Amino acid sequence: MKQLARRNIASVASYVPGKPIEETKRQLRLKEIIKLASNENPLGVSPKAKEAMKKAISGVNRYPDSLGFYLKEKLAEFLRVNTGNVVLGNGSDELIDIVIKTFVEEDENIITSDVTFLEYEIIAKVNNRKITRVPLKYFKYDLEAIKRKIDKKTKLIFIANPNNPTGTYVTKYEFEDFLRNIPSGVIVVLDEAYEAFIDVDDFPSGINYFRKHNVIALKTFSKAYGLAGLRIGYALANQEFCASMEKVRQPFNTNSLAQAGALAALDDKDFLRRTKENNADGKIYFYRQLSGLGLSYPSSVANFILVDVGKDGVTVFKEMLNYGVIVRDMKQYGLKNFIRVTVGTKKENERFIKILKKVLSKSEVIK
Ligand SMILES: *Cc1c(COP(=O)(O)O)cnc(C)c1O
């Protein structure tokens, strides 16, 4: 049959999401399954967000507020910015698409890193835009090498900070050095999906840069705020950038429940505090256990850890799956002997370690 899809679509790799719990249950007939594969919040949904969404349900016969008025007002107050500095999106995934569509001309290009969030490349290719990946340096974004790659046609640079799947971050010093002498026509996108987990003091939060530089920060309610299923995030940028992006987004891109849930989640300080505590404790536990097993990993400032399991990561993923533990293999990212594990509840973390030990020791016997 004649291929009717646009030519660039053929070269697009499909995004492979973390394996859903329900699918695993169906396929393996296992009752107890834990998912530590998509960096979701293991504590569930903020009770305040739940209440707010219940109240909003009776209004879903109406279209959502296209302006996202209340959520934007709340965000503006919360972040001390103007509502005109905020663009709401159907998760930061959609904002990546909006940014590319808004700013990158047909003959312009995009730069990002190797071993980073795969959506930059997928969405760039769907939009038929050229994207170049620069190798990591010691598991970190190599900003100097990225800067050297900038040419006359470079329009956008995507930096996931912290980076997924490595959990590493570029420091304030490194970022400010990078911004120095960057061509004035280049826009830097800081994807800060995990910012709420940051507990270092040299993190260059995008909110401190968008006023003086061509910087756009992307934020999401999917991770620390526990609302991945709702699909809501936002971009922070100067008013002119935001006004252009507002024209590109669909009028009803964020739904009523998502707007209500996100607004309430911002107020649930207790939930956020528990989320951060659980994450910090879980990482300490993982570090200790992984080191005990002789496994190495880059230190993570996010809610997941990239682990060098010393053998094929896809095999480890599959074997762990048989015990009902879903992690992420790193094949798509080109990291063969690695898996990525999300910090879960204490009980989930202990089960992960128990099963990892089992799976790794078994393969040693076979060897
Ligand atoms: C999870 C993740 C996102 C996706 O966020 P959504 O708001 O759920 O679309 C964006 N960027 C990075 C780096 C992520 O890890």
The ligand as a Tripos MOL2 file, in Angstrom:
@<TRIPOS>MOLECULE
LIG
   15    15     1     0     0
SMALL
NO_CHARGES

@<TRIPOS>ATOM
      1 C1          8.0410   13.1050   33.1740 C.3       1 LIG1
      2 C2          8.7320   14.1430   32.4010 C.ar      1 LIG1
      3 C3          8.0130   15.0760   31.6580 C.ar      1 LIG1
      4 C4          6.5740   14.8440   31.3250 C.3       1 LIG1
      5 O1          5.7460   15.5290   32.0640 O.3       1 LIG1
      6 P1          4.2040   15.5880   31.7330 P.3       1 LIG1
      7 O2          3.8690   16.8680   32.3650 O.co2     1 LIG1
      8 O3          3.5920   14.4120   32.3950 O.co2     1 LIG1
      9 O4          3.9930   15.5940   30.2580 O.co2     1 LIG1
     10 C5          8.6890   16.1050   31.0410 C.ar      1 LIG1
     11 N1         10.0170   16.1760   31.1040 N.ar      1 LIG1
     12 C6         10.7540   15.2770   31.7730 C.ar      1 LIG1
     13 C7         12.2320   15.4110   31.8170 C.3       1 LIG1
     14 C8         10.1260   14.2250   32.4340 C.ar      1 LIG1
     15 O5         10.8490   13.2940   33.0420 O.3       1 LIG1
@<TRIPOS>BOND
     1     1     2 1
     2     2     3 ar
     3     2    14 ar
     4     3     4 1
     5     3    10 ar
     6     4     5 1
     7     5     6 1
     8     6     7 2
     9     6     8 1
    10     6     9 1
    11    10    11 ar
    12    11    12 ar
    13    12    13 1
    14    12    14 ar
    15    14    15 1
@<TRIPOS>SUBSTRUCTURE
     1 LIG1         1 GROUP 0 **** ****
